[in-house]
């Protein structure tokens, strides 16, 4: 699992635990429903600022959004070397 997929799973898990739709999370955070959907699907990598906004709207911490559950391994993409 890549980190953006993990963040997406955590956002979805917390949103659903609060009983919120993506539209309701948009209303609480100002982050568009489309962007929330892309985050939850792991296709977008949100900035720390966006994570902080979503965490506040979810009454959670940024740490809650990036917590790695036991037994889950995160793949870290290799960075291209600078020339």
ABEGO torsion letter per residue (X at the ends): XBAAAAAAAAAAAAAAAAGBBAAAAAAAAGBBAAAAAAAAAGABBBBAAAAAAAAAAAGBBAAAAABBBBGBBBBBBBBBBBX
